[in-house]
Amino acid sequence: MPYLTAPADARRTAGGEQLGFGVPGYAHPLLAPAEWAELVRPGTPLHWAVLNIADGPGTRPDPHCLEAAGRLRNARERALHGEAPDDSVRACGGRLLGHLDLAYGGRPFDELIADARAFIDWYRVGGFYLARCPAERAELPAVRRLTGTLHALLAESDSADDGGRLVLGHGVHPYPGYAEAADQLVTFQGPWTDYRWSQVAEWTADYPPERFAHFVHGVPRTHLVEAMRIARWQGAGTIFFTDRDGRSGQTDPFAALPRYWDEIVSRIGPGISE
């Protein structure tokens, strides 16, 4: 199995450290109320969830998204500052991230910053998910400029604790310098048929699991344990696995809950955002 032969003295998550969920983008809360409700269920090990109205914040505040955002913020406050933070059944502590589409470097800087400001002003997001982020060395300076500005905007807002969180949605292993440009990198996004034979880049062994995320669709229930084992061996601390594959009229397999959601939640166990 290639994923077991990835170079490193010992894979850093081989001991079974805590995994958590990153949700790359559920459907609109009006169309996916069950999905958004699950994010604030006590005990859900949520790291973050992405809010995407119309490939960004939209043109005006959406009341349904405002409500969903408020519930997630309140759940995080309860998790971080509750009276019994060590309770085994606790509220989730996930951040809400705004969706910024970089179009692999094709969108103007000013346009992205305008979208970011709208997300902060309207939905008080605690960070950003930079979808379709470039992965090549040549694009790194532009991405660094963007992430530096986003961190400054988040630091100025009252909605982002600890300076907020930035996640780069490469979907592949990027040039190693990107690891210093954001808080977390998505180094795999794709089907189970590719993931089960995937290999991790050697340079990722220099970083802890919370720096990497894997999103895998089409994972059969019978291979769920194997998929979680791969994530741990490859050093990913944040995951989203689903049995949906986008073929049954659903173009985005990550827009809805996997059919085995309760099982995967129970396997990971209750937790709180880092």
C-alpha positions, 0 to 999 in steps of 0.5 A: 500500500503506497500510503504506508511507505511514505518517507518519515521516521514514523508517521506523526499520526500513527498513534491515533491522534484526534481527527476532526472535520473540515466542511468544504462547503455545504449547500445553502442553509435553506436547502441543507438545514440538516447539514448545518444543524449537525455542525452545532450538535454537541460533541461534533468534532468540527474544526471549521466549515465554509460558508459559500453563498454564490462563489463568495459572499453574494451581493447582500446579507442572506438571512438564512446564512446569517442565522446559520453563521450565528448558530455556529459562532454561538456553539464555538463560544460555548465550546471555548468558554463554557462552564464545563469544558472538560465534559465528554459531551460538549458543543462543537468548537468549529470556526466559520470560514468565508469562501474565496475563489482564487481561480488558480490565481486568475482573480484580481487582488482587490476583488478578493479583498472586497469579498473578504471584507463583506464576509467579515462585515456581514457574517463575522467569519473567523477565517477564510477558505481559499478555494482553487488556490495555486500550487506552483512556486511562481504563484507563491508571492501573490498568495503570500500577499493575499494571506498577509492582508487577510490575516491583517483584516481578521486581526482588526475584526472582533469575530476572529479569535487567535487571529483567525484561520486561513486554509488553502484549498490546493487539493494537491501537494503544493510547492513546500513554501505554501506551508508558511503562507497559511494555517492549513493546506488541503493536500488531497481532494478527490475520489477514493479510488485515487486516495487509497493509493496516494502517497504523501510528499516528504516535506509534509513530515516537517509539520504537525497534522493540524497543518493538513486536510484531506477531502475524499468522496466516493468512500464506501462505508466498508472502507471508512476505517481504511480511509481514516487510517490513511489520513493518520498515516499521511499526517492529516488532522482535518478530514471530510469523507463521504460516500457521495460521488456527485453522480446522482444529480448532485454535482458537488459530493461535499454539499450534503452529509455522508450517509454514514455521518453518525458512524464517522462522528462516533469513530472520531469522538467528541472534540473541540476546534484547535 
